[in-house]
Amino acid sequence: MRILLASAAVCFLMVYVSNVMEAQDKPRAGLVGLSASFQSAQADILLPIWLSDRFSLAPAVGLTWAEDNGSDIRVGIAPRFFLTSTKVAPYIGGRVGVLIASPSNGDATTDWIGGLAFGGEYFIDDHFSVGVESQLNVTFSDTKSTRFGNPGKTNVNTGAAVFATVYF
């Protein structure tokens, strides 16, 4: 009987400790992060803000500037709805943004982008994670934009990104 009682106590303790440790591996509501996201030839900075244990909202910004060529500014927002709140957390999300190209010679152009995303984030601990994301994007090009090779028209493309996040 003692062995059975001791075994039950050990099992209970192991389950309790694993649940406590799992809860500490994910960010909690109110935490803010700093992400570096890499997609093709562009790198963006995101600031994910955890609004609940399964929802984050990440403002995003990217900038490319070349002295003789001009600038390219990317601004957007990316909501993520996490399907689980575990250490490995898949999510469904979206992305909405604006892409502003200001060449040194010529007119500035503004392209609008919106898309759906599916990805996953692996929480190494409650202050650091890495993730991957696949995307389906729709872009509405400016009539003078050559960014997507289809000025003034609608474009559909797929994309993929990898990212790392530090949470504060």
PEQUI-V671572 format. One record per pair of residues at least 6 apart in sequence whose C-alpha atoms are under 7 Angstrom apart, sorted by the first residue. I is the first residue (numbers start at 1). GAP is how many residues later the second one is. If there is no record, write none. Layout:
i->I gap->GAP
i->I gap->GAP
This chain:
i->22 gap->64
i->22 gap->65
i->24 gap->101
i->24 gap->102
i->25 gap->62
i->25 gap->98
i->25 gap->99
i->25 gap->100
i->25 gap->101
i->26 gap->61
i->26 gap->97
i->26 gap->99
i->26 gap->100
i->27 gap->99
i->27 gap->100
i->28 gap->22
i->28 gap->25
i->29 gap->21
i->29 gap->22
i->29 gap->23
i->29 gap->24
i->30 gap->19
i->30 gap->20
i->30 gap->21
i->31 gap->18
i->31 gap->19
i->31 gap->136
i->31 gap->137
i->32 gap->15
i->32 gap->16
i->32 gap->17
i->32 gap->18
i->32 gap->135
i->32 gap->136
i->33 gap->14
i->33 gap->15
i->33 gap->16
i->33 gap->132
i->33 gap->133
i->33 gap->134
i->33 gap->135
i->34 gap->12
i->34 gap->13
i->34 gap->14
i->34 gap->131
i->34 gap->132
i->34 gap->133
i->35 gap->10
i->35 gap->11
i->35 gap->12
i->35 gap->128
i->35 gap->129
i->35 gap->130
i->35 gap->131
i->36 gap->7
i->36 gap->8
i->36 gap->9
i->36 gap->10
i->36 gap->127
i->36 gap->128
i->36 gap->129
i->37 gap->6
i->37 gap->7
i->37 gap->8
i->37 gap->124
i->37 gap->125
i->37 gap->126
i->37 gap->127
i->38 gap->6
i->38 gap->123
i->38 gap->124
i->38 gap->125
i->39 gap->121
i->39 gap->122
i->39 gap->123
i->43 gap->19
i->44 gap->16
i->44 gap->17
i->44 gap->18
i->45 gap->15
i->45 gap->16
i->45 gap->17
i->46 gap->12
i->46 gap->13
i->46 gap->14
i->46 gap->15
i->47 gap->11
i->47 gap->12
i->47 gap->13
i->48 gap->8
i->48 gap->9
i->48 gap->10
i->48 gap->11
i->49 gap->7
i->49 gap->8
i->49 gap->9
i->50 gap->6
i->50 gap->7
i->53 gap->32
i->54 gap->27
i->54 gap->28
i->54 gap->31
i->55 gap->25
i->55 gap->26
i->55 gap->27
i->56 gap->23
i->56 gap->24
i->56 gap->25
i->57 gap->21
i->57 gap->22
i->57 gap->23
i->58 gap->19
i->58 gap->20
i->58 gap->21
i->59 gap->17
i->59 gap->18
i->59 gap->19
i->60 gap->15
i->60 gap->16
i->60 gap->17
i->61 gap->13
i->61 gap->14
i->61 gap->15
i->62 gap->11
i->62 gap->12
i->62 gap->13
i->63 gap->9
i->63 gap->10
i->63 gap->11
i->64 gap->7
i->64 gap->8
i->64 gap->9
i->65 gap->6
i->65 gap->7
i->68 gap->36
i->69 gap->34
i->69 gap->35
i->70 gap->32
i->70 gap->33
i->70 gap->34
i->71 gap->30
i->71 gap->31
i->71 gap->32
i->72 gap->28
i->72 gap->29
i->72 gap->30
i->73 gap->26
i->73 gap->27
i->73 gap->28
i->74 gap->24
i->74 gap->25
i->74 gap->26
i->75 gap->22
i->75 gap->23
i->75 gap->24
i->76 gap->19
i->76 gap->20
i->76 gap->21
i->76 gap->22
i->77 gap->18
i->77 gap->19
i->77 gap->20
i->78 gap->15
i->78 gap->16
i->78 gap->17
i->78 gap->18
i->79 gap->14
i->79 gap->15
i->79 gap->16
i->80 gap->11
i->80 gap->12
i->80 gap->13
i->80 gap->14
i->81 gap->10
i->81 gap->11
i->81 gap->12
i->82 gap->7
i->82 gap->8
i->82 gap->9
i->82 gap->10
i->83 gap->6
i->83 gap->7
i->83 gap->8
i->84 gap->6
i->87 gap->35
i->87 gap->36
i->88 gap->32
i->88 gap->33
i->88 gap->34
i->88 gap->35
i->89 gap->31
i->89 gap->32
i->89 gap->33
i->90 gap->29
i->90 gap->30
i->90 gap->31
i->91 gap->27
i->91 gap->28
i->91 gap->29
i->92 gap->25
i->92 gap->26
i->92 gap->27
i->93 gap->23
i->93 gap->24
i->93 gap->25
i->94 gap->21
i->94 gap->22
i->94 gap->23
i->95 gap->19
i->95 gap->20
i->95 gap->21
i->96 gap->17
i->96 gap->18
i->96 gap->19
i->97 gap->15
i->97 gap->16
i->97 gap->17
i->98 gap->12
i->98 gap->13
i->98 gap->14
i->98 gap->15
i->99 gap->11
i->99 gap->12
i->99 gap->13
i->100 gap->9
i->100 gap->10
i->100 gap->11
i->101 gap->7
i->101 gap->8
i->101 gap->9
i->102 gap->6
i->102 gap->7
i->109 gap->33
i->109 gap->35
i->109 gap->36
i->110 gap->32
i->111 gap->28
i->111 gap->29
i->111 gap->30
i->111 gap->31
i->112 gap->27
i->112 gap->28
i->112 gap->29
i->113 gap->24
i->113 gap->25
i->113 gap->26
i->113 gap->27
i->114 gap->23
i->114 gap->24
i->114 gap->25
i->115 gap->20
i->115 gap->21
i->115 gap->22
i->115 gap->23
i->116 gap->19
i->116 gap->20
i->116 gap->21
i->117 gap->16
i->117 gap->17
i->117 gap->18
i->117 gap->19
i->118 gap->15
i->118 gap->16
i->118 gap->17
i->119 gap->13
i->119 gap->14
i->119 gap->15
i->120 gap->11
i->120 gap->12
i->120 gap->13
i->121 gap->8
i->121 gap->9
i->121 gap->10
i->121 gap->11
i->122 gap->7
i->122 gap->8
i->122 gap->9
i->123 gap->6
i->123 gap->7
i->127 gap->39
i->127 gap->40
i->127 gap->41
i->128 gap->37
i->128 gap->38
i->128 gap->39
i->129 gap->35
i->129 gap->36
i->129 gap->37
i->130 gap->33
i->130 gap->34
i->130 gap->35
i->131 gap->31
i->131 gap->32
i->131 gap->33
i->132 gap->29
i->132 gap->30
i->132 gap->31
i->133 gap->27
i->133 gap->28
i->133 gap->29
i->134 gap->25
i->134 gap->26
i->134 gap->27
i->135 gap->23
i->135 gap->24
i->135 gap->25
i->136 gap->21
i->136 gap->22
i->136 gap->23
i->137 gap->19
i->137 gap->20
i->137 gap->21
i->138 gap->16
i->138 gap->17
i->138 gap->18
i->138 gap->19
i->139 gap->15
i->139 gap->16
i->139 gap->17
i->140 gap->13
i->140 gap->14
i->140 gap->15
i->141 gap->10
i->141 gap->11
i->141 gap->12
i->141 gap->13
i->142 gap->9
i->142 gap->10
i->143 gap->8
i->143 gap->9
i->144 gap->7
i->144 gap->8
i->145 gap->6
